[in-house]
Amino acid sequence: MFTAVRNLIAAGVTLLLVVGGCSSLSGSDVAGATNSHTYTIGLLTELTGLGASANRTSPLGLKAGTVLASRDAYTIKYVVADTTSTPAGALAAAQKLVEQDHVLAVIAISGLTFAAAPFLESQGVPVIGVAEDSSEWTTDTNMFSVSGALHTNEVSTTEGQFFKMEGAKNLGTLGYAIVPSSKEAAESAAVSAQKAGVKAVYVNTSFPLGGTNVQPAALAMKSAGVDAVTSTVEPNTAFALVTALRQLGDNPKVTLLPDGYGGDLIEAGPEAVQEAQGDYFSLGFEPVEMHTAATMEFQKYLADAGVTGDPTYVEYNGYVAVGLLVEALKATGPDPTHASLIAALSKIHDWNALGLFGTHTLDINNRKTIVSGVGNCQWTTKFVGKTFHLVPGADPICGTVIPGVTVSP
């Protein structure tokens, strides 16, 4: 009942815009050149299956990104490939994008990108997206994360600072076993909390992807006396966990969720809205509630693309990923190849996510020191009534890497 449902009309499986002024693309060695005016890219994401509740709205972000691209006289056609929320499906989807659709680049907004990464690397295909699954974003030089190549096995002070600031004493965390970064991030949050003086009394990193049978975990958290909860799971799992805890009479003082911000919660329905009262939601970009120039521009391009309702986190990711692609295309000239696009992406060291990082910038080619986003910062909102509100001291809250501290891979 808590699956976030967004209207995907006009996003469909492909979107074709028309741009003039681009020179003709050369020969068969140029991937993504379907005609003299169009660049074709692929979106690898979960539209169906147990992992869809977090990523199914990502095509809407790309749709807004293509409107942004047209401002700079770039035409983007995109093809959406559904991973079906399985590793085998992720590989098959990537193979289709490369071998049948002949894409110039792949935008990956998926918890299962790791299953497709060896194939994409072997084909020399540039991949832009979000490091939300595993270590390929740190090891594969054809892959470029809009939020940095995160090292989820390392620990920053960021989350611990937040829990301490909000008065938490005993933390419980939940992560997926099949998604390495989910498992590691749940463990990392626990260690960060402990370093800040908050006890990690329940850490579960073996939950099934997209599962909603959360009653055993909720009972264990209540038994452990948690007064703070965080998770690194899909919105449907997270919302179900929060509901189960409250039905057991355990109302945590602090609930921090990295997924579910914006439209994911609002469109999950009245029951989810009611259960999420007082919950905190973190994201790696400025929330639209800040009303900065960058967030207002983001909302404008969503509206211009016909996307309505509150934006979701993956809509941010899709929009920003197209922005990074355009940044690289400016350096390739009119006839990009896989290799020239990778070379252009490899020279970007001051990425500001179209202004959505605020005053921060990111070296997208820094694959060594980023733990929890640009500047190890997170922006946080609190859901009250029917709206999200900024959290004083947490927009953003920025930490530092704790030297020599890691969690199990």
N, C-alpha and C positions, 0 to 999 in steps of 0.2 A: 504493500500500500504506500510505501514511502519512496518508490522510484520516481525520480524527477522527470517530468514529461514536458518537453518544450515543443512548440510548433515548428516543424522543419519544412513547412511549405516554402517553395521557391529555393530551398537549399538542395533538395533532392540528392542525386548522386553525381551530378555534374553542374557546373555553372560556367557559362560562356559570356564573356564581356568582349566588347570590340574597342580596340585602340588603334589609332592611326599613328604614323610617323616612325614605326619600327622597321628597320631594314629587313630584307629577306633573310631567313635563317638558312645556314648552309647545310648541305648534304646529310646523309644517313647517319653520320657519326655524331650528330647533334641531337641529343635526347630532348624530348619535349617540344620540338619544332613541328607543330602540326600544320601550320601555314605561315605566311609571311608576317602575320600580325599577332600571333598567339603563343604564349608560353604555357605549357601544360605541366601541372604539378599533381602529386597524389597526396591524399590524406589517409594515413593509417590510424584507425581509431576503433573503439568499441561502440557499435550502434545497437548490437543485440547481445543477448547472453547476460551472464551474471555480473559482468564488469561494466555494463552500459550505463548505470545510473550516474556515474561521474563524467563520462566522456561523450555521451550521445549528442550533446549540443555543440560539440566542437565545429561542425560544419558552419554553424551560424557565425562563429568568430572569423572563419576564413572568408565567409561572404562579406563581412564588414571590411576585412583586409583587402579584398579585391577592389572595393570602392576606393579605399585609401590608395591602392596601387594606381588606379586610373588617374588620380590627381597628378601623379608623376609621369603620366603617359605610358604606363605599363599595363598590358592586358594579361590577365591571369585566367586560365581555364583550370578548374580542379576536378579531379575524380576521387570519389570517396570509396575507400576499400575497408570493409567491415572485418575485423579480426574474429568476430563471433565470440570474443572473450576466451579464446583458447590459444595456446602456443602454436599448434598446427594451423589454426586459422590465421594467425598473424603472419606466419611464413607464406602461406598460400596467397594472402592478400598482397604482400610485398612483391611476390613473384608476378602476380597479375599486373601490378602497377608498372613494373619494369619491362616485362616481356610482352605484354599486350597493349598497355597504354603508353609505353615509351615516354615516361615522365622525365622532365628535366631535374626534378628534385622531389623528395618525399618529405612531407610534414608529418611527424609522428607525435600524436597525442594519445598515448596508449600505455597501459601498465604492462604490456606484453611485447614492447618493442625489442627486447632482448632476444626473442625467438626469431625475429626477422633480421637482426643486425648482422650476423655473419654473411648472409646472402647479399645484403645491401652493400656491405664493405667489399665483398668479392667482385661486385659489379661496378664498383667505383661511383656509386650514386650518392650525391650529397643528401644528408638528412638534417633537417631543421626541426626542432620540437622542444619537448620538455623532458628533462632527466628525472622521470618519475618511476623508473622501474629497476634498472640495474647498472652495472659498471661500464657498459659499452660506451656510454657518453664520455667516460674518462680515458678509455683505451683506444677507441676508433677515431682516427683523424678525419674521417668523412662526416662525423656527427657533431652538430653544433646546437647546444641547448640555449634557449632564450633566457633562461634563468641561471645559467652556469652549469657546469658538469659537477653535480653535487656529489659529495663524499658522505653518504649516509652512514658509513661505518665509523666516521669520526663524530666528535661531539662539540657543539658550541654552547655557550652560556645562554643563548637566546631564550629557549623555552623555560629553562630553570628560572631566569630572571622574571619572566611573565608570571609563572605560578607563584613565586615568592611575593611579587608585587600585589597579586590578587588575594593573598592570604591563605593559600593552600597548605595543607599539612601532609596528606597521604594521597599519592597519585596512583591511578591505574591506567595502563595503556593496552591497546589492542592493535595488532597488525596481521597482515596476510602472510601465510607461509610461502605461497607460490611466487610472490613478487618480492625479490630480494630487498629493494629499497624500502618497501612497506615494513618488512620485518626489522631491518636495521634502524629505520627511523623511529619505530616504536621503542626499541631498546635504547636508542640515543636520547630520546625524550626522557626516559626514566633516569638515565645517568646524568643528564643535564639538571634534572630536578634534584637529584641527590646532591650534586655539587653545590646547589643553591640552598641546601638545608631542608628540602622537601623529601620525605620518604617515598620510595617507589615500592608500594606494598603488593602490587599485582601487575605482572608483565606477561601478556599472552601474545606470542608471535606465531601461532600455528593455526590461526583462523582461516577457514576456506574462503577463497575469492568470491565476493559478492554474497556470501551467506547471510541469512537473517535469523538463524537459530541461535540467538544471543542469550537465551535464558540462563544457560550454565555459566557463561562469563559474567552476566549481571549478578547472579547469586554469589559467585566467587568474589567479585568486587565488593559487594555489600558485606560479606563475611570478613573481608580484609579491612573494612573500615575506610574505604576511599572517600575523600571529600573533593577530589579533583580527578577528571578523566580527560584523556586525549586519545585519539586514534589516528591511524594512517590507513584508513579503509574507505571504501566507496560510501557515498551519502546514504544509500539504503541501509547498509550495515550500521553506520554511525547513528542514524536516526532511530533505528530499531533498538540499539543498545541504550540510548538515552531514555527511550520510552520504557524499556524493560526495567531499568533502574528506578525510575520514578513510580512505576506500578508496584515495585517492591517496597516503596516507602523510603528509598534512598535518593535524596535530592542533592547531588554534588554541588558544592559551593562554586566550583569552577569546571566548566566543560568547554574544552578547546578543540575545535574540529577544523582540520585543514581542507576539507571538502564540504560542500553544501551551501557556500555563500551565494547570496543573490537568488536568482531564479530557481536554482536547484531546490532550495527550501520552499520558496513561495509557491511553486507549482507542484510540490509534493503533496499539497492538500491541507485542509484545515487542521487535521489531527497532528500532522508534523509541525505545523506552525505553532500550535498550542504547546506541544511537547518541547519545542526549541526555545521557549521563553527564557531569557537570561543566558542563553548559550553564547559562547565566543566563537568567531570564525576567523581563521588566519588566511592570508594570501600573500603572494610574492610581489604584488603590485599595489599601487595606490587604489584604495576602494573608491567607487564613484561618489560616495558620501563626502569625500574631501573637496569635491567641486573644483579641482585644479584645471588648468588649461588642458592638460593631457587627458584627464578623465572625461572632460566635457567633449573633447574631440573624439574620443573613443565612442561615447554615447551618440554623437552626431553621425559617425560612420555606421554604427549599428542601425540607427533610424533610417539613414539614407539607403541602407541595404534592405529595409523592410523588416528588420528584426525588432520585435516589441518585447516588453516586459523587462524585468531586472536582469542584467547580464550575469552570466555564470563565470566561474573561474576558468573553465576551459574555453569559453568565448574570448576571454582575455588572451589565453595562450594561442588560440588560432589567429586572432587579429595581430598579435605581436609577432608571431612566426612569419606571417606574410610580410610584415614590416621589415624583418631582418632579411628576408629573401630580396626585397626591393633594394635594401641597402647594398647587398652584394651585387645585384644586377647592374647597379650604377657603375660598378668597377669592371664589369665583364665586356662591355660593348654590346652591340645588338645581336651578336651571334654566339651566345653562351654554349659551352659544353659542360658535361659533368666536371671535367677537370678544371676548367676555368672558373666555374662557380665555387668549387672547393677552394681554389687558390684565393678567390676574392673573400670568401668567408674567413679564411685563415689569417687575413690581414685586419680583421675587425677587433679592436682592442678597447674601444670606448663606447660600448653599447648602452643606451639609456632606455631601451624598451619603449621607444616613441614618447619619451618623457614620463612614462608610468613608474619609473624607479625614483621619481622625485629628484633629489639632488645627487643621487648615486649613479655611478656608471659601472659597467661590468666588462671585463676582458673575457669574451666568450671562448677564447683560446687558453685561458687559465684552467688547466685540468688537474690542479694539484691542491688548491687551498680553500675552495668554496665548500662550506658545510650546509648552510641553510639559506641559500639565496644571496642576492647582491648585498655585499657588506654584512653578510650573516644577519640580515634584517627580515622581519615579518611585520606586515600591516595587519591590524586586528580590529574587528568590529564586534559589537554585542547586539544580539537580536532582542528587541523589546517591542511588544505590541505587534505591529505589522511591518516594522522597518528596522534597518540596521543602523547602529549608532557608532560613532568613533569612540575609541577607548583612550582616555588621557594617558599619555606616557607610552602608548603602544602603537602609534601611527607615524613612523614605525618604531618597533623596539629592536635594537641591534645589539648583538653580542660579539664575543670573540671565540676563536677556536681554543679548546682546552688542550694544551700540548701533551702529547704522549698518551691520550685517552682514546681508545677505540672500542667498538662493540663487535660481537661475533658476526662474520659474514654469513 
